[in-house]
Amino acid sequence: MDQSPRVQRLLAEMTPAEKLGQLQIVFRPKLADAAQLVRDGVGSIFWPRSASAVNELQRVAVEETRLGIPVLVGLDVIHGQRTIAPVPLAQAASFDPALVEELAALAAAEARSGGVTWTFSPMVDVSRDPRWGRVVEGFGEDVHLTAVMGRAMVRGYQGLDLASPGSIAATAKHFVAYGQPEGGRDYNTVDVSEHRLRNVYLEPFRAVVDEGAASVMAAFNTVAGVPMHANRRLLTGVLKDEWGFDGVVVGDADGVRNLLPHGVAEDLADAVAQAFDAGLDLEMGGAPAELDPAGLERIDPTRIDGAVTRVLALKEALGLFDSPYVAADAELTEPAEAARDLVRRAAARSSVLLKNDGMLPLAATGRVLLTGPYAESTDHLGAWTQSFGAPAESIAGEFRARGIDVRVAPGVGFLDDDTSGIAAAVEAARASDVVIVLAGESSAISGEAASRSDLRLPGRQEELIRAIAGSGIPFVVVLETGRPLVVADWIELTPTVLVAWHGGTEAAAAIVDVLLGDADPAGRLPMSWPRSVGQIPIHYAHENTGRPAATGGSLSTESADIGLHGPANVQEKYTSKYLDLDLGPQFAFGHGSGYASFAHGKPTLSADELSPADLDAGVSLSVDVTNTSARRGDEVVQVYLEDVVASVAPPVRRLVAFERRSLEPGDTAVFSFTIGRDELGFWTDAGFVVEPGLFRLHVGPTLAATQAVELRVV
């Protein structure tokens, strides 16, 4: 990679020990210990929790070390610094990349004001397994949605110039295929074909690298038996050589040390040497500092120089050599009003209506009962929230703040088996006009190291829902969660269900906004919701089998498996299905609606044939959408590609475009999309190809409500 004169000069002057110091970030030491680490040459630190503390460490680096190289300051800024936004999975549900970019820019501005220069986000791991707790940290099961949202988050974090006061360096993680561990168990083995690796797991990383992500983090898992922290083929061969990535490849926490229990390294020196030879540029955990001189000699000096060059180039891009300090008196330590407004809007836009019999929005409040563990809880922030993030309020408190008198009878807790409060909740329900059941997962049971084998509501919450349903009083269920849940045991008893995810600092206000109709819950599911854990992994973009089960209806035989139809015909014995479970998920990817209603015209193409010479320009796909209701609302138009015949078994559908737009009552808007090489092609051993043949484009607000047009590549 090209080197600036400053980087060239520093590299020439550095001793081997000084070089090695630039290639480490050490876990959160006390400030005095951190200062000594910086004096000893460590070039990156975790944020010491204030701008003034950062300035002191930068002063030590600049004034008390031989070369005066400032430090990188890293922190897991995942969905907010002080003002906590909805969790990333919820942000994906918004189907609104501009909103995701705004949220990342807010997080970056707050973090950089405190001296943070580097975040370990976005997570662009595609995952089709909701047992894995870290689905909360990513954008769901779809390649295109993950790539688009990942790009948006990188733009938000990094802005137009990394050196600007509101920008921080983004890290795309976890490279690669971390989102599909065996059994949904965190850190577990991944064994994936080259076809799926290229077409699913690598694609979002390729997108964010193209967007300019400053760093990429290696994953904990193995791929085809090779731990990613020692995977030269992928870290160097694909990421650096094939894609031309010239940023920093950082290890995950103790990922280099983990090569020992993986069974591929003899000792720590061997692990460190393997990792840097594979393409790692910066180790997280301090393993190199534990090596003796003989161990350090096992690391290729040329590889060290290349890694140091990348780290110094990032520091230069961040403007740290020219301006290492921040204005401590200008640190943003509390959410501004505009920041609260933004995350409140985001939490509402991320909400998904699973079903609605007309109960929502609440026409008149009357006597309202709140029940369930989230009635008075303030646990709305979600996983990966720092302790200094602004807290949330309770939903009961938010109703009362608006002058709405609500009664609360929690009924049950989040996790315990105590059912003694259910009878009181039912009695209170019978004295109410409407009941809102506020249920879900607590934040603690999603996120890293939070895999679950049972995705039903924890504790005795399902019993509470069934008891309220039996009361005969109209009710709504609101689910706060960090993953798709299995709701089969009670969903048919429940006329209206709203998924609010973990919505952040302003979650309570946003939920009440949606319930009362002050905001439109027009989000869409970014992951399929399974009928049973036994279906997992489940995703809409699966390949056809040679023996697809018939649905007994008019849809194609593969349609049921992406959520477009009902039960399988179990008499067709030798077809791909379960004997004891309907085909397809409970709710498919892209499912959802708002309070407004819309009519879609027939989609049209600007041409029904494309030649190879026209693939880059593509064709225009358009559809008219009219708001047929009496209220303003949002519609999300989704475009799915069906490759009718290909050289490999294609997905039955794959998302290639989408747009969310607000329409006033009676208004008609034209949604237009360009369909060309990127949308029509896929990866093969020969590279990225578009094969001639027939394609169908399925256009609509959900997978279950699309209209098709045909396009032929000649």
C-alpha positions, 0 to 999 in steps of 0.5 A: 500500500502507498505510504505518506512521507510521515508514515515512511519516516516513522516506520524507518525510525521505529525499533522492533519493540516500537513496531510491535507496540503499535500492533496491540490493543489491551483490555480496559486497564485502570487509567494509571496502568493505561498510561504506563502501557502507553509509555511502554509503547502500546499504540491502541487503548480502550476508551478510559470513559472521559475526554479528559482521561483520553487527553491525558493518555494522548499527552503521554503518547505524544510527549513521553514516548520517543516518537510521539505517536498518538494512540487509537482509542477504541470502544464498542459503540454498537447502537449509541454512546450516550443516546441509545438507539434501537438495537441493530436488528431493530434498525434493519427492521426499519428498512430505512438506510437513511435512518441507520446512517443518521443513528450512526452519525449521532453515535459517532458525534457523541463518541468522538466528543469524548475522544473515541476514534474507533468503533467495533461496528457494524456487524455484517454477519448474515445469520439464519439462526435466531438461537445465536444471541448475536443476531441482535447485533446485526441486520438479519438473514438477508444478504442485500439488506445486510449490505445496504444497512452495513454501508449506511452505518459505515457512512454514518460513523465515518462521514466524509472525512475521518479527521472531522470532529464527528467521525470515528473509524468503523470496523466491519465484523466478524470476518467471516461466517460467524453468524452461522455457528453449528447449533446456534452456539456462540463461537462454535464451528462453521463449515460452509461451502465456497458457493454459500461463502461467496454468495451469502457471507462474504457479500456484505463485507465486500460491500462495506469494504467498497464503502470505505470501512476503515477496519475489519475484525477477524471472527472467532470461528473456524471456516472449513477447519481453519480458525479465522485468526489464522486464515490466510486464504480469507484474510489476505487472499480475499480481503486484502489481495482480491478486494484491495482492502488497505485498512486495519485487520483487527483481532477479536478479544483474545482471538489469537490466544484462542488458536491454542484451544482450537488446536492449531498452535503449539504455543502462544508464540506460534499463535501470534506468528500464525495470526500475523502471517495470515493477515492480522494487523492488530491484536486485541488482548496483549498476546505479543507483549508476553513473548520473549525475544525468540518468540518475537523472531518467529514473526515475519518482519516484512509482515510486521512492517505492513501491519504497522503501516496500516495502523499508522495510516489509520491514525493519520486519516483520523487526524491524530498526528495533527490534533490528538486532543479533544475539547474536554469541556465540549464532551457530549455526556447527556442526550440532546433533545434532537438526539432523543427525538431521533432515536424515538422516531427510529424506535417507532419506525423499527416496530413491526405489526405481526398482526392487527385485527383493528385494535391498533391504533387504540381508538380510545384509551378508556380503562387500560391495564398494563400487564407483563414484565415490561409494564414497569420495567426500564430494561429497553436499551438492549444488548451491547449498551455501555453503563454510561448510556442514557437510561430508558423510562417505563411504559407505564410511566410514559402513559401516565406522563401523557395523562392516561390513567393506567393500572398495572398488574405485572402477572409474571416476571421475565424469567422466573416460574412464579405464576401467583400474579396471573390471577390478579392480572386476569381479575384486573383485566376483567375490570378494564376496557383494553389490556396491553400485554408487555412481554419479551426477552430481557436485554441480558438474554440476547447478545454475545454468549447468549445463545438459547435452545428454546425460543419461546417466551421465557418464564411463564409469560405464555401462560399470562397471555393465554390467561388474558386471552381467556378473559374475553377482554380486548388485548394487544401483545407487545414483544420486546426482544433481541431475536425472532421468537417462537410464538406458535403456542399462543399466536392464534389466540392473540388478535394483535401483536406488535414487535418493538424489539429493544428500542433504546433510550426512548423506547417507552415513548416510541411504543406508546406513540405507536399504540396510540397512533401517533407513529406508524409501525410500518417496519418489516421483519429482517429475519424469519420467525420460525414455527419451531426451533426444529426448523432452524436454520430457516430463511426465505432465500433457500434453494429448491430441493429436487423434491419440494413438498406440494402446498395443495394450493395455487402457489408454486411448490417452493412457495410455502417454504418461504412463508407464502402458503399454509400446511404441507400435504403430508400424504406426499411422503417422499417430499421435503417437509416435516411430518408434524409441522407446517411448511414455512416460518410463522412469519416470513422475512419482510412481513409487516404493515402499517396503519395505512392501506395501499394499492399497488399498480402492476409493475412494469419494466422499461425493457423486457430483454437485456443484452450483455452490453446493457447489463451495467445500465440495466432496466428500470422497474417501476410500480405505482403505489397509492395510499387508499386510507384516510391517514398518512402512512409508510409503505415498503416496496420489496423486489425479489429476484427469481432466477428460473434456470441457472447453472447452480440451484438458485434461491427461490427468491432473493431480495435485490431492492427495496424502498420505504416511503411516506404517502399522504392520504390519496397520494400516488407515488412511483417506486422505481428501481434499476435492475442490472448486473449486480441484481441479476448475477451471482458468484461462481468458480469463474467469478461473478457472472450473469447467466442468460435466461429468464428471470422473474421480478416479484414486487410487493409490500411483503413476500406474500403479496407480490406481482411478477414481471419477467425479464430475459437476459439474452 
